[in-house]
Amino acid sequence: MFCIVDAKVYSVLYLSSEELPAYLKQCFLFLASFPRGYKIDVETLSYYWAAEGILMPMYFDGVSIRHIADICIEELVKRHMVISERHVITLRFETLQLHDMMREVCLSKAEEENFVQTIDTSTANSKSPCKSRRLAVVRGGETFSVDKEVKNPSLRTLLFIKCSRWKATSLFFTRHKLMRVLDLSGVEFEGGKVPTSIGKLIHLRYLSLYEAHVTQLPSSMHNLKKLLYLNLAVYVEVYMPNNILNDMRKLTFLCLPKRLHVKTKLELENLVKLETLKNFCTEHGRVTDLQGLTWLRSLSIYITDERYTVETLSSSLSKLSHLESLTIYNKYYTPTNDDEEGFVWDFVNLKQLKLEIYMPRLPDAQCFPCHLTTIHLENCCLKEDPMPILEKLLHLKEICLGGTSFCGRRMV
């Protein structure tokens, strides 16, 4: 009886996937790349879709890639095809996953249309790579050889999910010149040097070296002019050639390494389409370069010296009217003037603000962004109770006071 019911439900679900619009069907089938129960990060997924050409930003003038992805996810949620989780404050989609039966439909359709191939290295019966243009490797480790296992020259997308300490050589980049999406999270390169042959992937639109063992990037990466997404969030110090980003004018997401070689000097003024910029450091770039990045929606910046005052930052960031999230760190410089005013700019769309800077006094409530929902203060050394000011912010839902945020005598 249960088998009959399941078969009928499966049949209905299968037909519902058939009725999806073409673009939404591709969004759905892409989810077959991920293992059972895996919570898919929506921000990452949105750039996978964009790099694949599934999302068409030209039809949504002035709307971010993430916003377009949210629209697609909303459609899938309404059709009960995915399970989603929203941020409790912003209500924006954070993660999504497939429930078991819908996942079976997704896997069946993906196999039927040769949409994506998956290799789970923890499963002995894992299939060998087929001719699919998309490949997802799950739980790959030291025993997985990308040079031996991945040989399809027509490959467009390669994802490594839940993988660590796997190795790649220059041979891999030489073989796969048509690649568009390349997630190399956790990869190890010999000597920490990314091979110069990566510069041959001129069609690449997505590149992630998240948590990879990388100490040096080649100058040939300046050939990757079609990149929309570049994640260089590695743990070790990295040397980047100074001109490596100049021609990446289509970048919308850029996460820089937290530790760059002292000789690295970056120029960002050409990256006018950036929507997200993480780990920008004043030691390696000019704050004035940010003036033209008017589409920025998320920015985190490290201030490492005395060259940049409140006035300098205010002048350079004042035109970023689309900014929704702003983080400013200043761990290395503490001014001695206790009378210095605290500062926050009136960004119309700013919702999340994190300040890790010396700021003995908060500005008046009317100086804060009018739609602020979250504020995080740390190392501010506030001398007066901040609550009488913060309680006047009508939309504020979350307050986080970190270490040494308050150094006064008493807080209500």
N, C-alpha and C positions, 0 to 999 in steps of 0.2 A: 504493500500500500504506500509506504513512504517513498519507495523508489519511483512509483508512478507519479506521486505528487511532485517529487523533485524533478522528474523529467518534464512535467508540464510547466513548472516554474522556470526551469532552464530554457524551455522553448519560448516562453514569453519574454524572458530577459534577452535571449538571442535575437528575437525579432525587434526588440526595442533598440538594440545596438545597430541593427540594419537601417533603422529610420533616422539615424543621426545625420545632420548636415555633414558634408565632406570634411570641413575643417575640424568639427567637433569629434568626428569619428577618429581622426588622426590623433587628436589629443587623448582620447580614450585608449586607443591601441598602444600608445607610447607607454602607458602605465604597466604594460606586460613586461617591461624591462626590470621591474622591481620585485624582490622576493616576497613571499607570503608574510603578511603582518607588518611589513615595512612602512614606517611613517615617512611619507615623501615630503621633503621641505618645499613649500610652494614657491618661494623666491627662486630657488635653484631650478625647479621644474619650469617656471615661466621663461627662463633663459634657454633651457633645453628646447622648448617649443619654438621660441623666437629664432634661435639659430637654425633649427630645422626648416624654418619657413612656414611653419604651421600658423603662427600668428602673423597678421598683416597690419603692422602699425600705420602704413600709409592711409588706411581707411579710417583711422582714429587720430586725426591731426591734433597734436598737443597733448595726447594721452600717453602715459607711461606704459612700458611693456608689462609691468606688474599689474597695472589696472586692467589691461586687455586680458591677461591670464585670469584675473579674478572673475571677469565676466564669463569666460569659458567654464571655470570651475562652478560658478553659480548655476549655470545651465545643467551641468552634470549632477550637481546636488539636487536640483529640482526634479530631475528625472530619476532620482534615487539610485544613481549608478556609482557614486563614490560616497565615502564617509569623510567628513571634514571636521577640523577643529579650528576655532577662531581665537584670536587674541582677546583676552577678557576686557582690555581697555579699548583698543582700536577697532575691534570686531572684524579685522581683516583676516582672511584665511591664512593659517600658519602651516598646517600639515593636512595631508589627505591620504587615504588608503582605500583599497577595494575590499568589500566583504567577500567571504569565501566563494559564494556561488557566482557573483558577478565577476570575480577574478577568473573563474573557470571559463566564463564566456569570453572574457578579454583574451586569455591565453589561446583559446580555440580559434578566435577570429584572427589573432596575430599570426598564428601558425598557418592558418588557411591562406592568408594574404602574404605570407613570408615577410611580415612587417618587421619583426625583431627576433634575434636568436639570443638565448641566454645560456651561459655556462656557469653552473654551480660547482665549484671545485671540491665542495664537501660531499658531493653525491657521486658515488662510483659510476652510476649509470648516466651521467651527464652526457648530453649529445655533443658530437663534434661540430665545429662551426659549419654553417651552411652558406648559401650564397646571399643571405640577407645583407642589406646595406647597413643594418644596425646590429650591434653586438653589445650585450651587457654581461660582464664578468662579475660573479658574486662570490665573495669570500676568497678571492685569490690571494695567495701568500708567496712565501719564498720559493715554493716548488713550481709556481706558475711562470712559464716562459712566454712572454708576449710575442717574441720573435718566432717561436715554434708553433704556437697555438693560433695566432691571428695572421692569416695569410691572404685573405680576400682583398685584392687590389681595388675593388669597387666599394670598399667600406666607407661609409659616410659618417657614422656615429659609433663611438666606442666609450662605454661607461664602465668604471670600476666601482663596485658598490660593496661596502664592508670589507674592503681590501687593505692590506698593509704590507710593506716591505717587499713588494714585487719589483722586478727589475726590467728596464727597457734600454735598448741600445739605439744607435743611429740607424741601424738596419730597418727598424720599425717605421721611422719617419720617411725613409727612402721609398718604402713599399707602398705607402698609403697617402698619396699626394692629393686625393680627392676628399680627404676628411673635412667635415664641417663641425662636428661636435666631438671634443676630446677631453674627457674627464680623467686626469692622471693623478687623482688623489692618492697619496700614500706611496707614490713611485720612488724608486731609488735609481739614480744615475751614477755611473762609475765616476768616482772622484767628485761627485756633487755637481758636475757640469752638464747642463742640458746640451745635447748634441746640436751642432750648427745646422744639421739637416732639417731641424724643425722649421727653419725658414722656408722650406719648399712647400709647406702646407698653406699655400696662398689662398685657398678657399675656406680656411678655418674661420669659424664665427664664435666658437666657444672653446676656451682653454682654461682648465683648472689644474693648478699644481698645489692644491690645498694639502697641507701637512706632508708635502713631498720632501725628500732629502735633496735639496738644491742649494748650492752656494754661489753659482755663477750662471747668468743668462747670456746667451750669445747675441752679438749685434745683428745676426741674421733675422732675429725676431721682428725687426722693423718691417720685414716683408709681409707680416700678418696684418694687412691693411683692412681686412673685412671683419675683424674681431668685433663682436658686440659685448662679449663678456671675457674678462681676464682676472683670474683669482691667483694671486701670488702669496697667499697667507701661509708662509713656511716658518718654522721655528728658529732656524739658524740665520746668521748674517748672510746677506746676499749682495753680490756685486751686479749692478745693472749698468750697461752702457748708457751714457747720458742722453743719446738721441733715440733710444729704443721705442719710445711712445709717440714720437712726433707725428708719424703718419697714420696712427690708429684713430682716425677722425670719426669712425663709426662707433667707437666704444660707448656703451651706456652704463657698464658696470666695471669698476676698477678697484680691486683690493690690493694694496701695496704690502710688501713685507714690513713687519714691525721693526726689523733691524736691517739697515742698509749699510753697505760699505761707506766709509767716511768720504771717499772720493766721488760718490754718486751724486750727481746733480740732475734733477729731472725737470723737464719743461712740459707743462700741462695745458698751456693756453690754446692749443689746437683742438682739444678734446671737448668741443662745445656741445656734444650730445650726451655727455655724462649725466646719468640720473643718480648714480651711487658712487661715492668716493670714500674709501676706507683707509685709515692709517696714513693720511697725508702728514708729512713732517716738515716743519719749517727749516730744518737743517739741510734738507735735500731738495727743497722746492720753494718757489716764490709764492707768498700768499696773494700777491697781486695777480697771479695767473688764474685765481679763482673768480675774478671779477666777471670774466666772460662765460663762465659755466652756469648760465642762467637757468638750465633745466635740472640742476641738482635738486634731488628730493631727500637724499640722505648723505650726511657729511660727518666724518670724524677726523679731527686735526690735533696733532701733537705740537705744542709750542716748546722749543728747546733752548731758546736764548732770549736776550733782552731786546733784540731788534724790533720785536713786534709788540706794540703797546695796544691798549684798548682802542685807541683811535685808529691805528693801522688795521686791526681786525674789523672794526666797524665799517671802515671805508671799503674794504675788500669784500665783505660778505653782505653788505646792505642790499645789493641788487639780486640776491638769491631768493626771489619771491616765492618760488615753488617749494622751498625747503620744508620738509615735514619732520625730519629728525636731525638734531645737531648735537655733536659731542665734542667738547674741547678739553684736552688734557694739558696740564702744565706742571710736570713733576720736577722740573729741573731749575726753575727760576721762581724765587719768591721776592716780590718787591718789599721794600722797607717802609713804604708810605702807608700807614694805617688809615689815612683819610681818603684813600683812593676809593672812588665810587664802585659799587658792584655794577655789572653791566649785563643786559639782555636786550636783544633787538626785537623790534615789533614785526617779526615775520608773520604775515597774515595766516599762512597755512601750517605753521610749526605746531606740532602736537607733542613731540618727545624731546626733552632737553636734558643733557647730562653735562655738568660742569665740574671738572676736577682741577680747579685753579684757586689761587689765593684771592679771596673776596670777602673782606671783613664785614661788609654790609651789603644786604640785598637792596636792589632798587625798589622804588614804590611799585605797588601792584599794577598801576596803569602803564608801567614800562614793560610789563611782561607780554608775550604773545597772547592774543585774546582767545585762541582756541587750544591753549596748552592743556594737555590731559595728564602728562607724566613729567615729573622733574626728579632728577637724581643729583645730589650734591655731595662732593667728597673733597677732602683736603682744602676746604674753603676757609677754615678758621673764622667762621662767623662769630662776632662778638655780641651780637644781639639776637634774641629769640626770633627765628624766621617765621614762626607760625602765624602771628598777627597779619603778616603780609600775604603769606601763601593761602590763608583761608579766604581771602578776598577773590581768589581766582575761581571764577564760576564753573569752569569746565574741568578743573583739576580733579583727577580721580586717584592718582597714585603719587606718593611722596616717599623718596628713599634718601635717608641721611646716612652716608657712609662714614668711614673713619676720619676723625678730626674735621668733620664738616662744621661742628659747633664747638667753640672753645670758650663760650661765655659762662656765666655763673648758673643760670637757671633757665629752663625751657618749660613752657606750659604743656 
